[in-house]
């Protein structure tokens, strides 16, 4: 699998445990201008919930990835670009560093060409993912940068993901993290809810991810975040 994510400025993240806004459809997400779609979430992510979304997106042409917090019946599905496998570096529960991944590998027999790990650093202590993984979110800038360098230089990770999940992060922390990386792609997710917040975070991260706003505010607002991202990249 080529490093497609190196060309992504904006990603829409679909949570199978949440409904779409009003009369939005999954297929319409691809028309927002986003570069890719990730299907994943913290709770109740099952194959039974994911497969109908994949079916609804089958006619779209943008990359579609799944974060596998469940055991798929087959390691690769038609129309699916691959799997992004989260490794939560600051999890106090080792289940989310290697344990769940070990079980997924044992039960799924993955096609490794379609699997790419993501080095997560979870930074919102009030988020569901922080609670689930028992993440140590009391990190200062130097701590976050050190985790990012560990991911890239020691663990050879190609994606570092700053996950603020539900809150807008500190742009200075995000910028310092990106500056510390040599080649890894810096994903940022959390609190992007309009043009301005997308512009702000796209100015300091390689790729921004919107999730809650898709479910809570809908397609038109996602389109605004795409415009903010594009303008930030153009102006940088």
N, C-alpha and C positions, 0 to 999 in steps of 0.2 A: 504494500500500500504506500503510495507516494505521500509526501508530507503536504497533503492538501490544506491542512489547517494553517500553514504558513501564509496562505493567501486570504484567510478569513479575517475580515474586520468586525463582523457582526454575526452573532449566532442567536437564534430563537430556541429557547429550551421549553419543551412541552412536558408537563407533569401529568402522567397517566392517572394520578389520583385526584386531579382537579378538572372541573368542567371548563369548556371554553366560554368566552364572554358572549352573551346574547345569542345571535344567530351566526356567529363566526363558524367557519369550517376549518378543518385541518389543512385541506388543500390550499386555502387562501393564505396560509402562513407563507407559503413559497412565493406568493406574489408581493410580499412586503418589500422585497429587495434584500432580505437577509441572505447571508452567504451559505448557511448550513442550518440544519435542525438537529438538536439533540433531544432524545426522549429519555427522561430519567427523573427521579425524585427520591425523597427520603423514605417515604412509607407507602405500603400497598402497591409497589411496582411489581406486577406479575405478568407473565406471558399473556394471560387472558386479557389484561388491560392494554398491553403494548401492541399486540398483533392487530387489533382493529385500527389503531392509529397508523401503523405501517401500511395496512390495506388502503386507508383513505389517502395516504401520501404516495401511493404506488405510481401515479402518473406524473409526479413532479420530477424535475431534473436536478435539483440541488442535492448536495450530499446529506444523507440521513444517517445519524449514528445513535446507538443506544448505550446508555450507561447501565451495565448488567448487574442490577441488584437482585436478580432472580435467576433461575436456571432455565435457559431456553432449551427447547426440545431438539433444536439443531443449532450448530455454531454459526451458521450464516444463512440469512434469509434473503430471498429474491428482493431486490430493490433496496436492500440495506447496505450502506457503504462500509459499515464496520462497527466495532465496539470501542468505546472509550472507557478504560478501566480505572476508576478513582482509587488512589492510594493516599490516605489522609495522613500526612507526615506528622502533624501535631496531635494526633489522636492518642489519648491515654489508654484507650482500649485497643490492644494489638490486633483484635479481630479485624479492624479497619485498615491495618497496615499490610498484613499478609493473610490473616485467618480466613476471612470471607473469600478472598481471591483464591486461596488454596482449594477451598470447597468448590468454587465455581469451575476451576480447572479440572478437578477430579470428576465433576458431574457433567461437564459440557464438551470435553475434548475439542477445544477451540481450534479454529483455523488461524494460526498466528499471524498470517499476512493481513488479517482483518482486525487485529487487536492492537490498540495503542494505549499505553498507560498514561494517566494524568496525575501529576503530583499536586494534590490539594493541600492548601493551607487554609483552614477554616478560622474565620476571625470575628464572627458574630456570636457571642456566648448565648444569646437568646434564641438562636435558630434551632430548628429541629435537628439539623445535621450535627450541630455542636453537641446537643444533648445525646443523640444516638451514639456518636463516636467518642463521647467524653473528651472533646477537644480542649486543649489548653489554649484559650483565646486571649490570655493576658500577656500578649507579646508586644514588645516595642519594635520600632523600625529595624533595629539591628537584628533582633530575633527573626523577624520575617525575612529579611535579606539573607540571613544565614541559612534558613530553611530552603530558600530558593537556590542558593549556591550549592547546598548539599544535594538538592534534587538534580541540578544540572551536572555538577562536577563529579559527584560521587556515585549517584544513582543513574547517571546518563539519561535523565528524563528530557524529552523534547517539548513537553508541555508543562508549565507551572500555572496553577489555577488558584488565584486569590478569591476565596469564596466568602463574601460578606452576607450572603443569603438573607435578604429582607431589609437590609440597611445599606445606605450609601457609605462607601468606605472613605478613608483618608487619601486624597489624591497624592499627598507627599509620600506616603508609604508605598503606594502603587508605583509612583515614578522611581523611587529609590530601588524598588525591586526590579523593575525593568532595566534600569541602568546597570544593575549588578549581573544581569544575564548576558552571556556571550552570544548564544544562538537559540536557546530555548524560547518558545513562543509563550508570552505572558497573557493568559486568559484572566479576565476580571468579570465577576458576577456579583450583583447585589445592589438593590435600591435604584436601579435605572428606571425612571418612570416617565420621562419626557425628552424632548429635544435637548434641553440644556444639560441635563444630567448625563445623557449619552455623549454629548460633545465633551463635557468635562472629563469623563473617564476614558473616552477613546483617545484623548490627548496624552494620556499617561500609560495606557495599556496597549498591547498589540491587538487584542481582540476583546470586544465586550459581549457579554451574554445577558439577554433579557429573558426573564421567566415569569415572575409573578404578574408583571404588567400585562402580559398576554392574556392571562386568565381573568385578571381583575378589571382591566380597562379595554382590552380588545385590539383588533387588528390595526385600526387607525393610529392608535398610540404607538404600536410597534413600528409602524411606518415612520412616525416622527422620530423614533430612536434611531432608525436606519439613516434618516437624513442627517441627524446630529452626528452620527458616527462618520458618515461620508465627508461631511464638512470639516470635521476635526482632522481627518486624515489628509484632506486636501490642503488645509491651512498649516499643517505641521511641516 
